[in-house]
């Protein structure tokens, strides 16, 4: 019989849930996330607040503007986190989510409190999960109490590194080694460095392309890679502390405390050390990669490493990341995840994926 669907058929279809969202951080990643809100996949999301470090907006008409992040950069209401949280709770939505698209350690330490107050948290900010072990435990306790913590974007941007590792662990597999290239900027530098041009020339190019932080010492120091290794090891069941990771800082001690502009003017001083390392590996027909490695013997290392040409990381291109998980079930060959591990668009997509994940 043709005609309108029966009442039973209509009622059996669950209405899509409305998700109220506050976005903290409207820079490159946050700006890319705002663009995703105009896609059909985000139809059931309702942005009720957005803020950068100084300004915020909670007016629906202004929040719907395509140029929101530019307007916030130019001005707006003074930043008031209490007002943003009030807007979130006043939304009436069943799912209330705070998205932290910043790198602020201060904001990261608010995550457990937000979770305990009935908000879910989705974040690309690794300052808490990749910091002191107490922060990791605070997140776990809040999760156990019912809070949802979407942190896929903290490691590998849009690559499914952290969800894959968690699935292996949840299925009873035991990780025996984690290793890979976890930094897009360092991947770009050592995928392209061939000794024919100074390392400093390539570094200036990477800065101009936006692959590094404004002060590239933040990349070259290796601390961001160490935080990602901490998050991965902890997700695999190992309560690793930062002090247990040996980290190689590629910036000579004489350049570490200089003002940024003076450092950028002395990049040539990086060249000799990198060239010497490259010359040694070339004699062995190896490649240089800035590698992170952890194994269950307790050894954890982040730094420049010689790899044979049959290593998975030897054939990376561009700014690709690589994550290789060796486990009891993947013992002969590691499970490898590879692809773009940096960039605002793929990071924003990872945030959206965590926002849309089932409650």
TIMARTI-499973 format. One line per 5 residues: number of its first residue (from 1); for each residue y negated, z, x negated of C-alpha. Coordinates in nm, 4 decimals. Layout:
NUM	Y Z X  ... .
***
This chain:
1	0.0000 0.0000 0.0000  -0.3336 -0.1064 -0.1445  -0.6502 0.0970 -0.1107  -0.8179 0.4074 -0.2523  -0.6076 0.6359 -0.4692 .
6	-0.4588 0.9356 -0.2936  -0.6244 1.2759 -0.3104  -0.3306 1.4025 -0.5148  -0.3780 1.1216 -0.7668  -0.7504 1.1922 -0.8002 .
11	-0.7083 1.5673 -0.8342  -0.4383 1.5253 -1.0999  -0.6899 1.3731 -1.3382  -0.8611 1.6490 -1.5321  -1.2371 1.6129 -1.5579 .
16	-1.3536 1.5667 -1.9161  -1.4740 1.8907 -2.0692  -1.8410 1.9245 -2.1545  -1.9083 2.0387 -2.5086  -2.2451 2.1954 -2.5887 .
21	-2.3547 2.1474 -2.9484  -2.6196 2.2901 -3.1804  -2.6671 2.0937 -3.5019  -2.7934 2.2763 -3.8106  -2.9007 2.0322 -4.0792 .
26	-3.0495 1.6932 -3.9976  -3.0503 1.5404 -4.3448  -2.8237 1.2544 -4.4474  -2.5028 1.3910 -4.2934  -2.6737 1.5483 -3.9929 .
31	-2.8754 1.2308 -3.9356  -2.5565 1.0246 -3.9412  -2.4008 1.2664 -3.6913  -2.6977 1.2222 -3.4561  -2.6331 0.8472 -3.4604 .
36	-2.2717 0.9066 -3.3581  -2.3899 1.0929 -3.0493  -2.4994 0.7594 -2.9031  -2.1442 0.6251 -2.9156  -1.9068 0.6294 -2.6187 .
41	-1.6715 0.8670 -2.8015  -1.9407 1.1350 -2.7750  -2.0086 1.0926 -2.4015  -1.9006 1.4471 -2.3164  -2.1122 1.6076 -2.5896 .
46	-2.4424 1.7671 -2.4955  -2.6827 1.8390 -2.7795  -2.8765 2.1515 -2.6816  -3.0424 2.2246 -3.0143  -3.1030 2.0760 -3.3574 .
51	-3.2775 2.2110 -3.6643  -3.3571 2.1469 -4.0267  -3.4563 2.4243 -4.2661  -3.8085 2.4586 -4.1157  -3.8194 2.3056 -3.7692 .
56	-3.6060 2.2887 -3.4582  -3.5912 2.1220 -3.1191  -3.4373 2.2438 -2.7938  -3.6151 2.0208 -2.5397  -3.3653 1.7784 -2.3787 .
61	-3.6011 1.4826 -2.3805  -3.6806 1.5225 -2.7493  -3.3151 1.5829 -2.8379  -3.2217 1.2491 -2.6810  -3.4664 1.0546 -2.9010 .
66	-3.3116 0.8160 -3.1528  -3.5630 0.9285 -3.4170  -3.4925 1.3016 -3.3823  -3.4266 1.3713 -3.7488  -3.7497 1.1941 -3.8525 .
71	-3.9477 1.3948 -3.5953  -3.7974 1.7201 -3.7181  -3.8844 1.6267 -4.0749  -4.2449 1.5718 -3.9675  -4.2767 1.8896 -3.7576 .
76	-4.1668 2.0694 -3.4428  -4.0962 2.4197 -3.3244  -4.0575 2.6807 -3.5973  -3.6943 2.7428 -3.6903  -3.5536 3.0296 -3.4823 .
81	-3.1763 3.0712 -3.4946  -3.1798 3.3247 -3.2092  -3.3435 3.0659 -2.9811  -3.0887 2.8019 -3.0856  -2.7982 3.0335 -3.0051 .
86	-2.9600 3.1258 -2.6743  -2.9804 2.7562 -2.5827  -2.6127 2.7203 -2.6679  -2.5008 3.0166 -2.4562  -2.7349 2.9192 -2.1706 .
91	-2.5732 2.5749 -2.1525  -2.2921 2.7026 -1.9322  -2.0445 2.4819 -2.1186  -1.6937 2.6144 -2.1715  -1.6938 2.4894 -2.5311 .
96	-1.9920 2.5908 -2.7415  -1.9997 2.4556 -3.0971  -2.2312 2.5148 -3.3906  -2.2227 2.2319 -3.6432  -2.3280 2.3319 -3.9930 .
101	-2.4167 2.0129 -4.1792  -2.5972 2.1981 -4.4583  -2.4995 2.3292 -4.8000  -2.6647 2.6673 -4.7362  -2.4649 2.9678 -4.8558 .
106	-2.6738 3.1899 -4.6274  -2.5739 2.9888 -4.3201  -2.2106 2.9689 -4.4317  -2.1908 3.3476 -4.4334  -2.2917 3.3437 -4.0638 .
111	-1.9798 3.1477 -3.9644  -1.7533 3.4504 -3.8954  -2.0270 3.6144 -3.6856  -2.0784 3.3005 -3.4789  -1.7043 3.2761 -3.4243 .
116	-1.6868 3.6382 -3.3121  -1.9654 3.5718 -3.0576  -1.7663 3.3069 -2.8749  -1.8891 2.9948 -3.0521  -1.6720 2.7472 -3.2355 .
121	-1.7881 2.6300 -3.5770  -1.7552 2.2812 -3.7238  -1.8790 2.2397 -4.0787  -1.9101 2.0353 -4.3943  -2.0443 2.3459 -4.5718 .
126	-1.7887 2.4774 -4.8201  -1.9914 2.7719 -4.9536  -1.7902 3.0355 -4.7642  -1.4390 2.8878 -4.7509  -1.4688 2.7814 -5.1155 .
131	-1.6422 3.0990 -5.2317  -1.5138 3.4524 -5.2763  -1.1730 3.5202 -5.1248  -1.3287 3.7741 -4.8865  -1.5110 3.4893 -4.7114 .
136	-1.1876 3.2986 -4.6661  -1.0234 3.6072 -4.5157  -1.3202 3.6559 -4.2802  -1.2733 3.3021 -4.1481  -0.8979 3.3578 -4.1030 .
141	-0.9596 3.6805 -3.9096  -1.2093 3.5091 -3.6789  -0.9650 3.2243 -3.6231  -0.6893 3.4698 -3.5381  -0.9200 3.6219 -3.2761 .
146	-0.9536 3.2847 -3.1027  -1.2391 3.1088 -3.2803  -1.1929 2.7424 -3.3700  -1.3105 2.6516 -3.7206  -1.3296 2.2797 -3.7916 .
151	-1.3588 2.2364 -4.1663  -1.1979 1.8966 -4.2304  -1.5253 1.7627 -4.3745  -1.5408 2.0283 -4.6485  -1.2845 1.8412 -4.8593 .
156	-1.2718 1.4636 -4.8933  -1.5407 1.3876 -4.6327  -1.3553 1.1745 -4.3764  -1.0211 1.1677 -4.5590  -0.7479 1.3744 -4.3852 .
161	-0.6704 1.5811 -4.6947  -0.7074 1.9308 -4.5525  -0.5415 1.8617 -4.2128  -0.2468 1.6963 -4.3906  -0.1996 1.9892 -4.6269 .
166	-0.2168 2.2359 -4.3379  0.0436 2.0383 -4.1440  0.2809 2.0419 -4.4411  0.2355 2.4169 -4.4766  0.2801 2.4788 -4.1017 .
171	0.6064 2.2801 -4.1109  0.7477 2.5083 -4.3766  0.7038 2.2758 -4.6732  0.6090 2.4482 -4.9969  0.3382 2.2987 -5.2154 .
176	0.4167 2.2978 -5.5860  0.1188 2.0992 -5.7145  -0.2203 1.9819 -5.5918  -0.4182 1.7392 -5.8003  -0.6634 1.4580 -5.7736 .
181	-1.0159 1.3277 -5.8017  -1.2234 1.5230 -5.5509  -1.5790 1.4072 -5.6323  -1.7184 1.0702 -5.5275  -1.9949 1.0833 -5.7872 .
186	-1.7623 1.1733 -6.0762  -1.5091 0.9174 -5.9544  -1.7768 0.6486 -5.9653  -1.8848 0.7466 -6.3158  -1.5398 0.7484 -6.4747 .
191	-1.3988 0.4587 -6.2742  -1.6781 0.2454 -6.4209  -1.7255 0.3899 -6.7702  -1.5650 0.1558 -7.0232  -1.7485 0.2479 -7.3429 .
196	-1.9545 -0.0719 -7.3460  -2.2652 0.0931 -7.2072  -2.3912 0.4483 -7.2582  -2.2717 0.7079 -7.0091  -2.6353 0.7973 -6.9382 .
201	-2.7040 0.4420 -6.8194  -2.4213 0.4647 -6.5701  -2.5392 0.8104 -6.4604  -2.8903 0.6804 -6.3916  -2.7364 0.4013 -6.1869 .
206	-2.5292 0.6496 -5.9857  -2.8414 0.8583 -5.9208  -3.0337 0.5521 -5.8020  -2.7495 0.4603 -5.5649  -2.7519 0.8094 -5.4130 .
211	-2.4007 0.8959 -5.5339  -2.5141 1.2161 -5.7063  -2.7139 1.5162 -5.5995  -3.0908 1.4906 -5.6748  -3.0146 1.6963 -5.9851 .
216	-2.6902 1.5418 -6.1171  -2.6058 1.8613 -6.3022  -2.4759 1.9861 -5.9651  -2.2064 1.7170 -5.9903  -2.1468 1.7291 -6.3649 .
221	-2.0956 2.1069 -6.3672  -1.7706 2.0724 -6.1696  -1.8365 2.3660 -5.9366  -1.8238 2.1522 -5.6222  -1.4816 2.0231 -5.7271 .
226	-1.3690 2.3809 -5.7969  -1.4697 2.4879 -5.4449  -1.2634 2.2053 -5.2952  -0.9637 2.3054 -5.5062  -1.0003 2.6648 -5.3853 .
231	-1.0028 2.5527 -5.0222  -0.6935 2.3356 -5.0682  -0.4964 2.5987 -5.2608  -0.5789 2.8647 -5.0033  -0.4783 2.6318 -4.7176 .
236	-0.1431 2.5902 -4.8932  -0.0894 2.9671 -4.8946  -0.2179 3.0601 -5.2407  -0.5027 3.3185 -5.2472  -0.6735 3.1607 -5.5462 .
241	-0.9999 3.3057 -5.6812  -1.2723 3.1101 -5.8613  -1.2188 3.3133 -6.1790  -0.8651 3.1729 -6.1966  -0.9887 2.8135 -6.2317 .
246	-1.0880 2.6801 -6.5733  -1.3825 2.4476 -6.5101  -1.5222 2.2022 -6.7645  -1.8984 2.1592 -6.7372  -1.9944 1.8148 -6.8673 .
251	-2.3538 1.9251 -6.9278  -2.4111 2.0608 -7.2805  -2.5346 2.4213 -7.2864  -2.8667 2.3058 -7.4341  -2.9443 2.1060 -7.1176 .
256	-2.8225 2.3391 -6.8431  -3.1363 2.5478 -6.7890  -3.4022 2.2815 -6.8314  -3.6347 2.1813 -6.5466  -3.4854 1.8874 -6.3565 .
261	-3.7352 1.6277 -6.4770  -3.6916 1.7300 -6.8406  -3.3144 1.7101 -6.8039  -3.3378 1.3619 -6.6503  -3.5484 1.2558 -6.9476 .
266	-3.2801 1.3718 -7.1911  -2.9713 1.2164 -7.0334  -2.9039 1.0252 -7.3558  -2.7816 1.3535 -7.5067  -2.4707 1.3269 -7.2876 .
271	-2.3612 1.0004 -7.4450  -2.2064 1.1046 -7.7769  -1.9659 1.3605 -7.6308  -1.8382 1.1286 -7.3574  -1.8063 0.8373 -7.6018 .
276	-1.5966 1.0504 -7.8383  -1.3602 1.1495 -7.5565  -1.3338 0.7858 -7.4472  -1.2514 0.6673 -7.7993  -0.9610 0.9116 -7.8275 .
281	-0.8067 0.8152 -7.4953  -0.8449 0.4427 -7.5711  -0.6208 0.4753 -7.8759  -0.3495 0.6144 -7.6491  -0.4047 0.3521 -7.3777 .
286	-0.5019 0.6252 -7.1333  -0.7857 0.6556 -6.8834  -1.0372 0.9367 -6.8351  -1.0746 1.0969 -6.4940  -1.2487 1.4136 -6.3812 .
291	-0.9391 1.5775 -6.2363  -0.8642 1.8911 -6.0366  -0.5168 2.0390 -6.0715  -0.3355 2.3456 -5.9389  0.0323 2.4331 -5.9656 .
296	0.2388 2.7238 -5.8455  0.2712 2.8564 -6.1971  -0.0855 2.9773 -6.1451  -0.2531 2.7136 -6.3608  -0.5738 2.5762 -6.2135 .
301	-0.8018 2.3370 -6.3989  -1.1024 2.1184 -6.3226  -1.2290 1.8846 -6.5921  -1.2123 1.5591 -6.7815  -0.8483 1.4648 -6.8288 .
306	-0.6592 1.1869 -7.0039  -0.4142 1.0173 -6.7693  -0.1511 0.7557 -6.8338  -0.2008 0.4254 -6.6582  0.0859 0.4945 -6.4171 .
311	-0.0909 0.7995 -6.2716  -0.2151 0.7461 -5.9117  -0.5726 0.8305 -6.0142  -0.5755 0.5683 -6.2916  -0.6411 0.2837 -6.0486 .
316	-0.9179 0.4238 -5.8309  -1.2093 0.1988 -5.7447  -1.5736 0.2668 -5.6676  -1.6345 0.6246 -5.5571  -1.2875 0.6746 -5.4081 .
321	-1.1307 1.0193 -5.3951  -0.7600 1.0847 -5.4378  -0.5486 1.3805 -5.3272  -0.1882 1.4075 -5.4467  0.0328 1.6799 -5.2939 .
326	0.3681 1.7528 -5.4578  0.5899 1.9697 -5.2400  0.9546 2.0648 -5.2031  0.9975 1.7737 -4.9605  0.7727 1.5372 -5.1575 .
331	0.9245 1.6317 -5.4911  1.0093 1.2931 -5.6419  0.6772 1.1307 -5.5618  0.3663 1.3098 -5.4329  0.2108 1.2446 -5.0963 .
336	-0.1106 1.0584 -5.1840  -0.4267 1.0260 -4.9764  -0.6892 0.7908 -5.1142  -1.0160 0.6381 -4.9974  -1.3906 0.6971 -4.9726 .
341	-1.4390 1.0691 -5.0195  -1.8158 1.0843 -4.9927  -2.0931 0.9391 -4.7837  -2.2886 1.0536 -4.4792  -2.1182 0.8228 -4.2292 .
346	-1.7589 0.9212 -4.3084  -1.8552 1.2888 -4.3363  -2.0297 1.2751 -3.9980  -1.7214 1.1102 -3.8489  -1.5072 1.3985 -3.9781 .
351	-1.7470 1.6438 -3.8108  -1.7233 1.4536 -3.4833  -1.3446 1.4501 -3.5060  -1.3383 1.8287 -3.5390  -1.5846 1.8671 -3.2505 .
356	-1.3656 1.6533 -3.0245  -1.0375 1.8172 -3.1290  -0.8523 1.9862 -2.8415  -0.9399 2.3515 -2.7910 .
***
